[in-house]
Amino acid sequence: MAALYDAAALTGFARALLGEAGMPADKAADVAEVLVEGDCLGKTTHGLALLPHYLREIDSGGMRLEGDPAVVNDLGACLTWDGRKLPGPWLMRRAVDEAVGRAGRLGLGAVAVQRSHHTACLGAYLRRATDRGFLLLIALTDPAHASVAPFGGITPVLTSNPVAFGAPTEGDPVLVDMATAMLTNGTVAGHRQRGEPLPAPDLLDNQGNPTTDPNVIATTPPGSILPLGGLAAGHKGFALGLMVELLSGCLSGHGRASPSEGWSAAVLLLAIDPAAFGGREEYRRQVDRLVEACHASAPRPGFDRVVLPGEAAQQRRRQRLRDGVPVAAELMADLAARAARAGIAIPAGRAGPA
């Protein structure tokens, strides 16, 4: 069961919990806003569900709270930071602003971040660029985690290696946020926690047999998540995941050859200014024709219309900002227990979807 909560109230609640744990106010505000934004977009595994984990990471010292990223390299269009295990959402928002600022001056702006803490929902950062007229590509890996085997293999090497991409249009931007594996690690963990099998055999056990049992991911040796495309076309997902790994962990200088430091992320953000290429007006004319052609495509049986990436998420976001954000009862109970110990007011909820 889930109850509905006002988005602003949830953000304030999350910010208060992070502040009580010792996170400075500016960092707590960014983390809270990004987590709630993830839930508004429908990415529930990368929304407030992460907050208990973040709080535990703060308590254990796994997430650093004070200071700024260190500059590893700066060549004008290209900047590399050592994130020093600082909060991922705070780092990511600043990295987007750096990339967009450099793209505005130079046409392209790239920021690589090594040793960030977990970054939450990548889709939550895209409009920070597209609303200013820039395209944005984000590639991310966790070099310390392996859950996806190369196509044709059994031993996990990569993780679910998400990629996100945003492009402005005259209407809602095109927003892509996807894993390059059949499932995210969070999805598998959720099924394990609930004791539920997966709806399709998107995992391999440690002998290479397809299975719906999420527990195979934790055996010794572990099973693995299939690359995007599954058994038939997983070579394509493996190639995409490898591209993400090369762009993030390898380019940032902190990848799978580096010592494991627990929960972390290596990220590349690339901002593109259309004005530096065919020009903003011509870009808009071309992209709007492309969007129009996709929407005009005759739907196949079972579909009402063609929906572009991000359309459903933006519609969901508007609805949840208006009507309330669903939060699972178990999650709110967990957060409420910590809030009660700290004397933090718990937001009022109302009946929501089952």
N, C-alpha and C positions, 0 to 999 in steps of 0.2 A: 504494500500500500504506500501511496505517496500523498503528501499534502501540498497545497500551493502556497507559495510565499512571495511577497513583494520583492522584486529584484533589488531595489535600493536597500530594503531592510536586510536582505541576505548579504549584500555587499558590506554593509556596516557591521553586521554580526561577524563575518569572516575577518574583517579588518580588526575588530576588537580582539578576537581570539589570537590573531597573529601578533598584535601589539602586546597583549598580555604575555605572550611567549618570548618577547624581547625584540621583535622585529621593528626597526625604525619606521616611522609613520609613512614616509614616502614609499618605501618598499612594500609595506603592508597594504597600502592603498592599491598599488599596481597588482599585487598578487591576488587580492580579493576581487578586484574588478575583472581580471582575466578568468579566474575560476568561475565566477557567476556568468560571464559571457559564454564560456564553454557550455554551461547548462542551457543558456538561452538558445544557443545554436543547435542543441540536441546532442552534444558530445558528452554524454553523462559520465563516461569513464574518465574524462579529462576535465571535469568541472569540479564542483564542491566535493565529490568523492575523493579527491586528492588531498583535501585539507587535513584529515587526520594523519595521513602519511607525512605531510609537510611539517605538521606540529611535532610528530615523533622525530623527524630528522633534525628539527631545531633543538629538541630536548637532548638528542644524542650527540650534537655537534656536527652532524653530517651536512647541514646547510649553514653556510657562513652568513652572518647578518650585517656586519659592519664593513664600510669601505667601498671602493670602486674597483672596476676591472682594471687589470694592468695591460698596457699596450705592449704587444709582442712585436708588431710590425705596422708601419703606416707609410704607404706609398701613394697617397692622394686618393685615387679611386678605390684603393684596397686597404682595408684596416683589419688587423687581427687582435683580438682581446684574449687574455687569460681571464676567464670569468671567476676564478678563485672560489668556485662552489657557492657563489652568491645566488639569491633567488632568481630562478629562470625567467619568470614573467617580467620582473623589473629589468633584467638584462636585455630581454628580447625587445621590449618597447624602446629602450634606448638604442639598441642596434638597428631597429627599423628607422628611427629618426636619423641616425648617422648615415645609413645607406641611402635614404631618400635625399638628405641634404647634399651628399656627394654626387648623387645622380643629377640633381638640379644644377650643379656647377659643371659636371664633367660628362653627363649623358648616362653614365653607369656608376653605380656605387655598390661595392661589395664589402660586407662585414663578416668575417669568420670569428666564431667564438669557441674557444676550447674551455673545457672544465666549467661549463655552466651547471648549475643544479637543474633539476627537472623543469621543463618549460611549459607544461600544461598543453592546452589546445592550440595547435599552430594556426588554425583558421581564425582564432581570435585576434591575430595581428595583421591580417591582410588588409582590412579596410583602413588601417592607419596609413597605408600607402595609397590604396586605390582612391580614397576620398580626396587625395591631393593630386590625382591624375597620373600616378605612377603605377607601373606593373611591378610585382614583387614575387620572387621565387624564394622558397625556404626549403632547405634540405637538412635533415637531422638524423643523427644516430646516437646511441648510447654505447660507447666503446667497451664498457665494462659488462655488457649484457649480450648473451648469444641465445637466440631462441628459434632462428630460422636457418634451416640447412640449405646449402646451395642446391639448385635443381639437379637431381640425380644422386644426391648425397643423403646421408643420415645424420651426421654430426652437425649440430647447430654452429654457425659461424657468425651470421648477421643477427640483427634484431629486426623488428617490424618496419624500421627505417621509413618514417613518414616523409611525404613531400607535400608542400602546399604552394599554391600559385593563385595570385589575384590579378585581374585585369579590369580597368575601369570601362564602363559603357555609359550611354546616356541614361540608362535605368540602373537596376541593381548590378553591381559588378559580377563578373564571372569569378567564382571562388571555388578552388579545388583544395581539398584537405583529405588525404588518403594515405593509408599504409601501403607499402609495396609487398605485403604479405596478405594471405587470405584473412587473417585476424590480427588485431592488436594484442599485445600482452595483457592489457587491461581487460579485454573481452574474455580471454581465456581464464584469467584470474577470477573474474566475476562468476563464470560458470563453475569453477572449482569451489568457490565460497558457497554458492547456492546448492552444490551437489547435483547440478544439471548437466546432461550431455549436450554437446554442441548439435545444432540442427543439421549439420553436414560433416562428412569426414574430412575436415580441413587440417587435421594434425596427422603426423606420423609417429608411431611408437618407436622405441629405440632399436627395433628390428627393421624399420622401414615400412611397416604395415599401416595403411590409412585407418583412422579411427575417429570417433566422436567423443572419446573419453578425455576430458581436459586434464585428468590427473597424470597423463603420460608426460606432461611437460616437466614434472617434478620427480620422475624416476631417476635411478642411477644405473647406467648413464641416462641422460634425459632424452625424451622425444623432441619433436620439433614442430613448428608451424610451417605449413606449406607456403612457398612463395605465391604471390598473386598470379592467378591462372591455374593453380592447383596441379593435379596430376597430368592434365593434358597440355597445358600451355604455361607451366610454371617457369620455363626457361625465360619467358618475357618478364615475369615478376622478379626473377633472380637478377636479370640484367638491370632492371630499374633499381632494385635494392642495392646492387653493386655501384651504380652511378651515384646514388645518394651517399653511400659510404665514402666513395672517392671524393665527392664534393664537400663532405662535412668532416669526418674524422681525419682523412688523409690531408686535405688542404689546410685544415686548422692546425695541424701539427700535433694533435693528440688523438690517436686512434688506437687500433688494436695492438700496436707495438708498445703502447704506454702501459705503465702499471695501473692496475685496477684501483679506483678510489671510491668505490661504491656508486650510488645513484648519481649519474651525471649526464651531460649531453655535449655533443660537438655539433655546431650548427654553421651553415652558410646562409646568408641573406643577400640576395642580389636584387637591387632596385634598378629599374629601367625607365628613363624619361623618353616618351614617344617623340618629344620635340627634337631629340638628337638624331632621329632616324628619318622617317618620312614626313615628320611634322605632326603636331597634335591634331590639326583639323583633318588631315588625311587619315590619321589613325582612327579618329572617331567615325569618319565616314565608312571606313572599311569594317570596323568592329561592329557598328550598328547594322550594316548589311549582313554580316555573318550571323549575328544574333537573330535578325529577322528571318533569315533562311532556315535556321535551326527550328525556330518556333513554327514556321510554315510547313515543315515536313509532316506529311500525313502520318498520323499515329498508327502503329500496328495494333492488332487485337489485344485488348487488355489494358491499353493506355489511352487516357483522355487527350493528352497532348505531350509534346516534347518539353522537358524541363532541363534547363541548363544547370551545370554544377553551381551550387550555392543558392539557387532559387528557393528550394524547399527550406533550407536552413535560415535564410533571411525572413521568409514568411513565418517560420516557427519563432524566430527571435522577436518579431513584431508582436506576435500573439502572446508570447510569454511576458514580454515587457508590459503588455496591456492587462493580461488576465492573471498572471502569477507564474512562478517557476516551480515545477514539481521537484520535490526532494523526498527521497525514500525515507520511510519512518525509521529504519535501522540507522541510517546515516545521521539523521537529525538527533536521534537518541544519543548517539556517540558524541556528537558535538555539544549537545545540551548538557551532558554530564560534565564535560570539561568547563563549559561556561558557568555552570552552577558553582563549581569549586572556586572559580575566579570572580564570582559576583557579576557576571555579564548577563544582561537581559537577553532572553531568547525571543526571536521574532514570532509574532502570532501567525499561525497558519490556518488554512481552511480546507475543507474536504476537497480532494483532488482525484485524479484518475486512479483506478485500482491497479 
